């Protein structure tokens, strides 16, 4: 899942990004409100973490413009401006959650995961397809009851496919979800990760899961019949 972090404090931005990447999330960063607003005009994200005190455009203005465009992307406001009036204003403008600075990283991660679960319309903790399971709280995959060892990119690709199990997902959609804008990669990289995942999913009887290529449509994660 791809998250946009809007934070002008470089060290804090790196710290948050590293923690979320360790939690198997793809993070893109914007250092000011104008850049964030421009990205939100053209890119789709699963979640936005938004500071309020930003150069060039205030975070509340970024939020206001986002909601005016009809976007329902969940927004977690993360700011030192934690007064009651500003919290109320942010929530009234469409923020989904509000975490004042300073904060504990564990609480930020918990709030991010809760917002992502709710935004998917699925409060269930575990997603499954055949013998494949994904715990949305721990963000760990198991296959046939055993932990499934995955690289961060493999994890991201498989998560997208599992959340859309039984439906085709285009290569372009997978690329957008898995790679940040500043990554030096092409859509052909998706084929490499799909190939690696297929190798890891070859075991798992009963309930074996496979990734099927649908020509012209993309990839489909499905349980193979016995």
N, C-alpha and C positions, 0 to 999 in steps of 0.2 A: 504494500500500500504506500502511496506517495503522499507525503505531508509537506506543506509549505510552512516554514518557520520564518516569521518576520520579527527580527530582533537586531537592533543597531549596535549592541554591545558585542564586539567580535569574539572576545573570550567566552562569554556566556553562550553565544550562538554555537561556538565549536563544542562546548561542553554538552549542551542539550542535544546537538546533532549526533555526537558520538554515542550518547546514551540511547537515543532512539534507534540508531543504526544497529547497536548491539541487541536491541529488541526486535531486529529483523524488519525494520521499517525503512523505506526510502525517503530521504529528507532533502528538500531543496531550501535554499536560504535566500532571503531578501534583506538588505540592510537598511532600507528606507521605505516609507509608505508609497511613494510614487512608483518605485520598481514593483512593489507588491501589487499595487492596483493594475499595473500593466500586465503582469503575469496572470492575474486572475481574470483578465479579459480574454485570454487565449488558452490557458491551461486548466485542466481539471485536477482537483486534489481530493483525497479522502477526508482530509482534515486540515484546518489552518490554526496554527498557534500564533497569536497576534499580540505584540507589544502595543502600547498606546502612545507613548512618547517617542515619536519617530521623526527623523529629518524629512523635509519636503512635503510630507502629508501625514497628518495625525492618524493614529490607528482607528479612532472612532469614525473618521471620514472614510477610511478604507472599508470598514465594516458597513457603513451606511450605503456606500456605492455598490458593494457586493450584494446586499439584500435588495437594493433598488433594481438590480438586474435579474432578480428572481432566483438567485442561487440559494440552494438549501444546504450547501456545504457546511458541516459543523465547524464552529469557531470557538476555540478556547482562548480567552483573553488572559494574558500573562503580563502583569505590570506592577510597578511600584505605586501607581496611582490607585490605591485601594480604598479610597473613601466611599462612604455609602452612596453619595449622590452619583459618583462616577460608575460605581457598580450597577446601580439602577439604570443609568443612562445606557451603559453598554448592553445590559440585558434587554432593555427596551428596543435597542437598535437591532437586536437579533443575535447577540452572543449566546452560545449554548452553555458555557461554563465560564467561571471567573476564578483565577488563582493569583492571589497577590504575592509579590516578591517581598522578602525572601521566601523561598519555598524548598520543600524537600523533594529530591529527584524521584523518590519512590511514589510520592503523591502525584506528581506530574504524570509519570508513566501510567499509574492506575486510572487517572482521569482521561488520558488519551485513549487507553484501551476501552474504557466504558463508552466514550463518545463514538468510537469506531464501531463497536458492537451495535449500539442503538441506531447509527446511521445506516447500517446494513439491514435494518428491520428484523434483526435476529438477536434476541436476548439470550439465546441458548449459549452455553459456555463451549460446547463442543460441536464442530462440524464434521460430518462423516460422508464417506463414499466407499462402500464396500468395507474392506479391512483398513482403509486409510482414515485416520482421525486427526483433527487439529483442535487443540485447546486454545481458545481465543484469549484466555487470561495469561497462561504461561507462554503462549505462542510457540508451542512445541508440537511437532508431528509425531505420530506413532503409526506403525504399519504392521498389522497382524499382532498388535499388542506390544511391539518392541519399538524403542525410539528410532526414528529415521534420521540418520546423519545427513545433513544438507549444508551446502555453502549458503551464504546470504543470498546470492542471486538465485540459486536453485529454490531456496525457501520462498522467495518473493514470487517466482513464476508459479510454483505449485500452489501457493495461497490464492493467487488470482484464479487459477483453474478450478480449485476446490470450491471457492465461493460461487462459482458459476457452473458447478458440476452438472453435466447433462446438456450444456449449451455450448455452442461453438464460440471460441474467443479468438479474434483475429491476431495475427502476429503484431500488427501495429498497436493494438490495444495492450497486449502484453508488454511491448516495449515501453509504452507511455507509463505503465504502472510500475515498471521495474527499474527503469533508468532515469536518473536525474538529468536535467537539461545540460549540465556541464560535463556529463560523462562522455568520453570519447568512444562511442560505440555506434553500431548500425543495427537495423532490425534483424540482420542475419545472425547476430549474436544470440537471438532467441532460439534459433535452431540448435545451437550448441547446448544450451541449457535444457531444452526439451529432450535432446538425445541422452544427456546424462541422467535426467530424471527417469527416462524409460528404462535404463539399465538398473536403476535402484528399485523400480517398481516391478521388475520381472518376477521377483519372488513374491510370496504373500498368499499362496493358496491355503484355504479357500478365501474367497472374497478378493481375488486379485484385481487390481486397478490398472488401467492402461490409458495412455494418452494417444488418441487417434487423430491423424491428420485428415482434415476435410478440405479437399482441394478447392481453393478459391474462398474458403470460409475461415480457416484457421485450425485451432486445436480443440479437441473435446476430451475431457476427463470423464471416464465412465468405468463402471464395474463390469468386468468381463463375465459372461455366462459360464456356468460350470461345464 
